[in-house]
Amino acid sequence: MSEESPTLRYNKDDWDEIRLAFATSLMVDTNLLSLSQNLEIEEWPIKGSGETPSKYIDFTWEELQELPGLADMPERIDLLIHILRETQAFDDPFGDMVATVDAHASVDRTLEKNINRLKIPQDFPMALSGLSADTLSFCQNEDIKTLKDFGHFAQNMAQNIVIGGDFRALLNALTQEDQQTLAKYIPFRPGSFGLHLPECIGLLLNQLSDVEKCSLLKRFSYGKLSELQESKARLSKEQISQLEDILQTKLKEICDYFPEQYKQLAIDIKGGKTLERVFMVVDEPERECICAQITARYLKENAVADLPESASGKKPGFFARLFGRK
């Protein structure tokens, strides 16, 4: 019995229509995998930075049938048309959370002005931000590595482009200088200038699931957990150990980006300041606990040499003793 042919939604007329319409789309050079992921439909199966609509739209229907990766695979051609049509319909690479943004030629200048005024480094890595995993994936696919790249991407968006989610929230926060919202996505402290190490470590926890957070709280003996938290704290000891190792790797990236602040943190802890006090800026007891515990391990394993002796005259606390002489 022969295999049943896949049910196809589109034909030659559909292809001719969408390829002409897409020739002027802002998304013509956007990765097809990224477009399909943000539309929350079947993912484009061919990987590679060159897999964009512009690779295909110059070909006729007949030529499309002969292309490597598409020949004898009508379902892929059907998916390609579906991705282009859905993208064209919504003009939205960010899924179903949409809002119109007045993104015009002055956006880049506004972003740069506000970023500079707040003394925020333009080279801050988006990978260290508090953006969602989906948005970080989009940034990676579009080669948006830093805040500067973020600004340039925003500059190239037309006035009628539609975006949503935390990407839009961060863009609006930067253009409107909304410091409270800004602090949700980058380690900025409202009312001050620059970026800060403790807040960046706090944003790291945005990438954790509830199961991971609750498992860490139980591991760190954080008070009495609720029944719901207990039910979510189900990672095994091995899984928790692996998670802690992953967090240590991320902490290294963060501390490498803030070398002077990391050195000052080590000095402060040696001088008697507690990590609980350092992470009060996170302003959430459970997150403060996790931040303090993972940072304590990092400080112990990555102590800074030639730190001054404590001059406070006070007995050092638990975390301060991590840096005491043997």
Helices and strands as residue ranges (DSSP letters): H 12-22, H 32-39, G 53-55, H 61-64, H 74-90, E 99-100, H 107-117, G 126-128, H 133-141, H 147-155, E 162-163, H 165-176, H 179-185, H 197-204, G 205-207, H 210-219, H 227-232, H 237-257, H 259-270, H 275-278, G 279-282, H 285-301, G 320-323
